[in-house]
């Protein structure tokens, strides 16, 4: 079975935690897109793991993991991350594989990344990790793939500086390099978990362009980066937080405003620990945008939703969520393509009664307070998509199924 996990918002929804949770029954975990600009946090066994390139399934003993063909990999960042995992007791050797078609990120890309962002018509607030440059080189057909490290004709055309950076990693990478198409074919009857990066609203084509990432963060990216045909994807789970966050520049219709919402942004940010794993930047916070979530479900064919951070609302008297936009005095239930429309969109908010009870100890949907269930039922009806998994805290055991995600 092939189960796909994507973020259904602007990233930072809790993908790492959910992939780790689902890895219990997975045999292989395939990271299909993005690079070291991603940040996934996993809390298990009293330890906190912060991952950027390595699939979140690596923390689970015995699972095989693949860095897919649509990824862009900084070898220095990769081996630094693996060294850190070793100090935390994670045995990765013999379990991590790298697609020979994945592209590489060179040190020179990082400076260019920052310079280019400053010159853009609309600066996007890049992480400066060289990700966009690597994808740009790829699209220009002038990129460097993992397999090119072992092609002397190709390698001889690199600069002395590029070779000096790459030479120490060639031997280290060699045992991990595989032709991912055949690696996946050998595992076609296995339980395969496909892990996305960033979120659906950051996808290059269906996201809030140009304030998007450079890779495939949509569900279709699992097929491209995971080297399997689209018909072989069995289920697609979209992860969303009980509220909305965004990092960097770009439109955010439901962002908290002090004049309307008081100190709600600070409260939610602190309760939800909304600081970037990769950059440490404080995330922008706002009301859950159900209009955007429904759009993400439509364009990605999401078959089930995964709700995280619902416990952040435990102490609140009421909860509000966006059910539409008001643009130039007109209400709409559609998620606009034009950035200018999103920038001036005012959220149409619906209020729900809070439950005023701690959810951290809840281990089934039936145990949730009535007010919380009412909120969840409305989300399911509005998006037309069932909530399959619910997380009520940061630990691995604070997650439970509303329905079994591993059944076709």
Steps between C-alpha positions, in 0.01 A plus 500: 500500500619852419388763753583867433541768766494868402456825685160653423593858597820710465722238662590442867182295556669213684595271211806365681302390800228334291750321274674371813162388638404318179845345462396243759336300218701629206794305365647780288482879531560705187569873522394621156573875478677804641837536664665623819252788516249258654481455876331205668487451878440163665457441873536135604635316800577823681720625216445770240631444148526787251523385139550693178602260222473156659152341478315507831469121492873474575431554872294179500736197528519259208330715236664554164499860373552657159586853392298521180574611146333842533704602802794745499767383742775696670752221579665701777165560670405135454808356670490758777142394568593131497785566743259676736257207479785264591566697819130447585530126455345467155666229289449613140767301317358249255155657534537825306502509120531787252350514151770536237274749321474740795674834446778644714528840669839668474633762747498774234123461465436638848646845441326521163174399668512796739612746233229388261229538763599862557469571126160337453193705410343343809762375754374174645714473816703196393681288760823560306583129482554506121189291436343729240829534315543122482148460361567786258818332376302179461232674289773667293648154441829605651468335840712237672347163586626241746583257217714770335748469788599164353500603132859607425405675176247715687704539818807623309306809391442623854713779640789430735301662780197278436716187493673599824160519669361179350806268513467420875137390450534279192624198694261561791199518271590210271357213715171689536438580133227302320294517185177592681265369230627145548541543877130583517405223257661245733281637779175532307323256731633665817343757731650821361461840661567807282607809694454847353666827595359851544124510426236496228467879500874527433490282190662661197189463282199480730631714788506874564749576222751667509506455880559127472776242523685382190416131522197274487313531829173380345384138519601439137859556610492161672466336160774710339751495786413150619541347153159333493208555264205708626264203485715326760428760769231351724424771756592865551493650849512878541629634833364826640524685828194619692618849407706645214868597483732636238875572486647778287319733264174439318124550538334373817128592511435360850812639670428626850479880527557671833218752448251217442646208694705653782795284607361180344795464263753506786290255701464250215866534399623424851254219570572341162877567511474664160864561417670358191704181545736602219522877549373563854278775360173573677211380286212725407179364655132531420157339502451164332426571133240244397462660157868434429478152655209403279696621197799288606272196529361561151826550310686219677228235513545476877316191627543569871604789722737494797431759771787620722540760777133483598614509865616862453133601530442315829472811717301721264135600546438509127669410172466669164570369151485653152218374277541745212652829389367848446681658204406848381172471691403164346506166682651193339552139605781452244873522562627765252793458264587872495732605780347848508159347573643295785686800639182705533274209599327538835410174674136411559521345845277243668507462880500169685463436871819396680525183709710633792645155569855365450521260206855372561380176658231420239573183300189457284256718309219383729677655800505850349266758657174567315608854409821368344306237304266770371802694373646190331168404344466845347851476351416164342173629354655823370797331330311187395787295645508278812749557781697175520757579771498739797799624699449651847863567597864479386581145614470195276235345729281812488369405156211267412302383200142595428521244218776264392723682247665177387189348343427548130 
